[in-house]
Each structure stands twice: as structure tokens, then as C-alpha cells.
Amino acid sequence: MDHFADRLRAAPQSRLQRGAAAEALGLARELARRAQLLEDPSAEPREMPDAGMFAAADQITVAGHDLALVLRSESEVTEAVELVAQAQRRAGV
């Protein structure tokens, strides 16, 4: 996740505009949703706001670290790592 965030920070604005930032925001929202459900399964997850394309890297970093704190099993970690890898491939960074 940190590697993906670093690649986004280094990406040109044109790459971010062509979908890399949107892909990162989608990932950040999914990571945040999963973290919230693990912390409080009875509560409705709140959606991470769109803070703009230049904040996307920070958003996946924060959401990823939040999720890492609440993961309970190796399979949950593996699944989260795969989500990040898939998003990075789709983002093309």
C-alpha cells in the first residue's frame, strides 16, 4: 500500500486525471469500509470523502493503516494486500 501511495505521489497529473486517482479513491473507500465494519459491525460505514486527486495517495495510506490495525487473521491480511495490488494494476502506476 505504501508503494502504491508513493507511485501515486510521483505520477504526473495527467496519469491521475486518466483514472489513477479515481482508482486510489475507490481503494481507500473500500479499505475504510472494511476497517469500520471490523471495528463496529452493527454501524453503517461512513464513506470516505473525495478530497481531490492530489490527496488520493494520503487517503489510501490512512485507510490502509487503519485497516491493518483491526485485521484479525492472515487470510484478512492476504485479501487486503490483493485488493491493493489489483487497484495498483488498474491504476497503471
Secondary structure, DSSP 8 states (H G I E B T S, - for coil): -HHHHHHHHHS-HHHIIIIIHHHHHHHHHHHHHHHHHHH-TTS---------GGGHHHHHHHHHHHHHHH--SHHHHHHHHHHHHHHHHHHT-
